[in-house]
Amino acid sequence: MALHENNRVFCEKTELFSDSFYGTITKIYEHSALVKVEPKQLNKKETDKIDSFGDLVVIRLSELQLVDAAGKPLKEPVEEPLEAAE
């Protein structure tokens, strides 16, 4: 799946968080992404884990699902082909 910065994503339960949550990708790494968790997505006990990072968490790309504004899963974004320079 080709995820990009500023994509809205959904994450199921992980080792770190027992609840699923929505967020926005702020940076892409080789096998993971830095995700800004949307407000009030996680319970208080778990938000204490990320408060010092400004609600940012690193999540494996394989655990993220691209979603639209309503939270419905989207297919992989279609990249427009580049035109050859003359």
N, CA, C and O of each residue as an XYZ file, in Angstrom:
344
protein
N       0.849     -1.168      0.000
C       0.000      0.000      0.000
C       0.898      1.236      0.000
O       1.867      1.312      0.756
N       0.575      2.169     -0.828
C       1.366      3.401     -0.907
C       0.683      4.498     -0.099
O      -0.252      5.144     -0.574
N       1.150      4.696      1.101
C       0.620      5.771      1.935
C       1.534      6.978      1.800
O       2.726      6.844      1.521
N       0.961      8.153      2.002
C       1.708      9.387      1.843
C       1.436     10.313      3.016
O       0.478     10.118      3.764
N       2.285     11.324      3.172
C       2.064     12.329      4.203
C       0.707     12.983      3.985
O       0.268     13.169      2.850
N       0.055     13.327      5.078
C      -1.266     13.970      5.124
C      -2.413     13.031      4.795
O      -3.557     13.482      4.735
N      -2.156     11.722      4.576
C      -3.242     10.758      4.414
C      -3.897     10.517      5.766
O      -3.215     10.433      6.788
N      -5.231     10.404      5.770
C      -5.951     10.011      6.991
C      -5.944      8.492      7.036
O      -6.223      7.830      6.036
N      -5.622      7.946      8.202
C      -5.502      6.501      8.338
C      -6.256      6.002      9.575
O      -6.574      6.757     10.494
N      -6.521      4.703      9.552
C      -7.143      4.004     10.670
C      -6.176      2.926     11.115
O      -5.540      2.272     10.289
N      -6.067      2.741     12.423
C      -5.194      1.712     12.978
C      -6.001      0.845     13.936
O      -6.631      1.347     14.867
N      -5.974     -0.461     13.698
C      -6.598     -1.409     14.624
C      -5.789     -1.439     15.908
O      -4.788     -0.733     16.035
N      -6.215     -2.242     16.845
C      -5.472     -2.415     18.102
C      -4.034     -2.825     17.795
O      -3.780     -3.576     16.854
N      -3.101     -2.325     18.596
C      -1.683     -2.674     18.440
C      -1.145     -3.116     19.792
O      -1.879     -3.128     20.780
N       0.129     -3.477     19.841
C       0.744     -3.832     21.119
C       0.708     -2.656     22.078
O       0.519     -2.833     23.281
N       0.889     -1.456     21.543
C       0.955     -0.258     22.369
C      -0.422      0.248     22.801
O      -0.579      0.752     23.914
N      -1.420      0.115     21.921
C      -2.748      0.661     22.199
C      -3.802     -0.434     22.096
O      -3.811     -1.205     21.137
N      -4.690     -0.501     23.087
C      -5.721     -1.534     23.084
C      -6.965     -1.099     22.310
O      -7.849     -1.914     22.049
N      -7.036      0.178     21.945
C      -8.163      0.686     21.155
C      -7.688      1.027     19.751
O      -6.522      1.365     19.547
N      -8.593      0.939     18.787
C      -8.266      1.396     17.448
C      -8.391      2.923     17.419
O      -9.036      3.513     18.285
N      -7.774      3.554     16.424
C      -7.830      5.011     16.356
C      -7.608      5.508     14.929
O      -7.119      4.783     14.064
N      -7.989      6.781     14.712
C      -7.762      7.466     13.447
C      -6.661      8.493     13.649
O      -6.461      8.998     14.754
N      -5.954      8.793     12.579
C      -4.916      9.806     12.648
C      -4.499     10.240     11.255
O      -5.042      9.780     10.251
N      -3.527     11.133     11.216
C      -3.004     11.661      9.962
C      -1.500     11.423      9.910
O      -0.784     11.700     10.872
N      -1.032     10.912      8.789
C       0.396     10.647      8.628
C       1.146     11.973      8.508
O       0.793     12.829      7.697
N       2.175     12.127      9.322
C       2.987     13.331      9.251
C       4.347     13.069      8.619
O       4.970     13.989      8.090
N       4.819     11.811      8.669
C       6.102     11.460      8.050
C       6.102      9.975      7.752
O       5.602      9.170      8.537
N       6.671      9.618      6.605
C       6.776      8.223      6.196
C       8.228      7.766      6.351
O       9.157      8.474      5.962
N       8.408      6.588      6.919
C       9.722      5.953      7.018
C       9.699      4.698      6.154
O       8.713      4.447      5.460
N      10.758      3.913      6.183
C      10.841      2.736      5.323
C       9.719      1.727      5.590
O       9.071      1.260      4.653
N       9.487      1.390      6.862
C       8.470      0.387      7.188
C       7.424      0.893      8.175
O       6.600      0.116      8.657
N       7.454      2.189      8.477
C       6.525      2.737      9.461
C       6.186      4.175      9.106
O       6.737      4.753      8.170
N       5.267      4.733      9.879
C       4.853      6.117      9.663
C       4.670      6.797     11.009
O       4.288      6.164     11.993
N       4.947      8.089     11.040
C       4.679      8.913     12.206
C       3.258      9.436     12.037
O       2.967     10.146     11.074
N       2.370      9.087     12.972
C       0.949      9.413     12.849
C       0.527     10.335     13.979
O       0.816     10.067     15.145
N      -0.158     11.421     13.638
C      -0.742     12.309     14.641
C      -2.131     11.769     14.948
O      -3.005     11.758     14.081
N      -2.331     11.324     16.170
C      -3.591     10.724     16.593
C      -4.645     11.821     16.750
O      -4.387     12.867     17.345
N      -5.837     11.562     16.205
C      -6.922     12.530     16.330
C      -7.374     12.617     17.786
O      -7.314     11.626     18.513
N      -7.829     13.804     18.218
C      -8.234     13.998     19.617
C      -9.311     13.003     20.062
O     -10.195     12.624     19.294
N      -9.204     12.603     21.308
C     -10.182     11.739     21.977
C     -10.351     10.379     21.322
O     -11.419      9.776     21.424
N      -9.318      9.887     20.653
C      -9.388      8.561     20.027
C      -8.967      7.451     20.982
O      -9.416      6.312     20.852
N      -8.108      7.781     21.939
C      -7.592      6.777     22.861
C      -7.987      7.128     24.283
O      -8.203      8.298     24.598
N      -8.085      6.117     25.152
C      -8.467      6.401     26.531
C      -7.328      7.100     27.265
O      -6.181      7.061     26.819
N      -7.640      7.733     28.381
C      -6.690      8.582     29.105
C      -5.398      7.845     29.464
O      -4.310      8.401     29.317
N      -5.506      6.615     29.928
C      -4.318      5.864     30.324
C      -3.337      5.744     29.155
O      -2.126      5.854     29.344
N      -3.855      5.522     27.969
C      -2.990      5.341     26.813
C      -2.520      6.661     26.227
O      -1.451      6.712     25.619
N      -3.286      7.726     26.393
C      -2.813      9.008     25.868
C      -1.662      9.529     26.706
O      -0.863     10.325     26.212
N      -1.553      9.107     27.958
C      -0.402      9.495     28.771
C       0.904      9.023     28.119
O       1.948      9.654     28.286
N       0.840      7.908     27.374
C       2.026      7.376     26.720
C       2.513      8.301     25.609
O       3.706      8.327     25.306
N       1.605      9.058     25.000
C       1.993      9.861     23.843
C       1.930     11.360     24.081
O       2.338     12.123     23.205
N       1.435     11.819     25.232
C       1.331     13.255     25.486
C       2.655     13.970     25.313
O       2.692     15.081     24.782
N       3.736     13.360     25.747
C       5.033     14.017     25.659
C       5.533     14.115     24.214
O       6.494     14.833     23.937
N       4.888     13.403     23.303
C       5.271     13.457     21.897
C       4.273     14.260     21.065
O       4.303     14.185     19.837
N       3.395     15.023     21.705
C       2.424     15.826     20.959
C       1.431     14.992     20.186
O       1.086     15.336     19.055
N       0.962     13.898     20.771
C      -0.004     12.989     20.148
C       0.528     12.321     18.881
O      -0.257     11.945     18.010
N       1.829     12.170     18.766
C       2.445     11.491     17.629
C       2.877     10.090     18.038
O       3.438      9.896     19.116
N       2.616      9.124     17.179
C       3.044      7.745     17.424
C       3.641      7.176     16.142
O       3.271      7.577     15.038
N       4.560      6.247     16.303
C       5.129      5.547     15.157
C       4.414      4.208     15.049
O       4.390      3.427     16.000
N       3.833      3.950     13.880
C       3.056      2.736     13.642
C       3.582      2.063     12.375
O       3.928      2.736     11.404
N       3.639      0.733     12.392
C       4.039     -0.008     11.189
C       3.063      0.289     10.046
O       1.854      0.383     10.263
N       3.592      0.433      8.843
C       2.728      0.685      7.686
C       1.717     -0.442      7.495
O       0.594     -0.201      7.051
N       2.108     -1.660      7.825
C       1.213     -2.806      7.657
C       0.002     -2.747      8.591
O      -0.978     -3.457      8.368
N       0.056     -1.912      9.632
C      -1.053     -1.793     10.575
C      -1.985     -0.630     10.247
O      -2.963     -0.402     10.959
N      -1.688      0.111      9.170
C      -2.483      1.290      8.824
C      -3.371      1.027      7.619
O      -2.970      0.351      6.672
N      -4.586      1.572      7.664
C      -5.543      1.471      6.567
C      -5.907      2.883      6.137
O      -6.313      3.694      6.970
N      -5.771      3.188      4.862
C      -6.145      4.490      4.320
C      -7.661      4.636      4.390
O      -8.385      3.738      3.961
N      -8.156      5.769      4.930
C      -9.601      5.996      5.057
C      -9.949      7.401      4.571
O      -9.084      8.270      4.458
N     -11.249      7.605      4.284
C     -11.712      8.934      3.902
C     -12.148      9.700      5.148
O     -11.989      9.208      6.265
N     -12.699     10.904      4.963
C     -13.100     11.753      6.089
C     -14.165     11.096      6.959
O     -14.240     11.370      8.156
N     -14.992     10.229      6.368
C     -16.039      9.541      7.119
C     -15.525      8.271      7.790
O     -16.273      7.614      8.513
N     -14.267      7.918      7.563
C     -13.689      6.730      8.178
C     -13.867      5.464      7.375
O     -13.602      4.370      7.872
N     -14.318      5.599      6.120
C     -14.501      4.423      5.266
C     -13.195      4.088      4.557
O     -12.512      4.989      4.069
N     -12.839      2.810      4.491
C     -11.589      2.417      3.836
C     -11.555      2.857      2.373
O     -12.565      2.808      1.671
N     -10.387      3.282      1.935
C     -10.168      3.679      0.546
C      -9.195      2.716     -0.101
O      -8.401      2.060      0.574
N      -9.269      2.642     -1.415
C      -8.286      1.866     -2.147
C      -7.001      2.665     -2.197
O      -6.978      3.850     -1.867
N      -5.948      2.014     -2.608
C      -4.652      2.664     -2.718
C      -4.760      3.872     -3.649
O      -5.384      3.776     -4.706
N      -4.160      5.010     -3.274
C      -4.231      6.187     -4.130
C      -3.622      5.908     -5.503
O      -2.607      5.224     -5.626
N      -4.259      6.447     -6.512
C      -3.759      6.278     -7.880
C      -2.769      7.387     -8.173
O      -3.091      8.571     -8.069
N      -1.589      6.998     -8.531
C      -0.556      7.986     -8.846
C      -0.609      8.256    -10.340
O      -0.640      7.327    -11.148
N      -0.619      9.549    -10.706
C      -0.656      9.905    -12.110
C       0.731      9.641    -12.720
O       1.756      9.975    -12.126
N       0.740      9.037    -13.911
C       2.039      8.763    -14.533
C       2.744     10.062    -14.901
O       2.107     11.047    -15.276
N       4.059     10.047    -14.787
C       4.842     11.208    -15.145
C       5.053     11.225    -16.651
O       5.253     10.181    -17.270
N       5.007     12.417    -17.234
C       5.242     12.534    -18.665
C       6.735     12.665    -18.914
O       7.455     13.294    -18.139
N       7.179     12.075    -19.982
C       8.586     12.145    -20.340
C       8.943     13.543    -20.808
O       8.170     14.182    -21.522
N      10.102     14.014    -20.411
C      10.567     15.327    -20.848
C      11.055     15.221    -22.288
O      11.608     14.200    -22.698
N      10.845     16.282    -23.038
C      11.296     16.266    -24.442
C      12.666     16.834    -24.591
O      13.192     16.895    -25.703
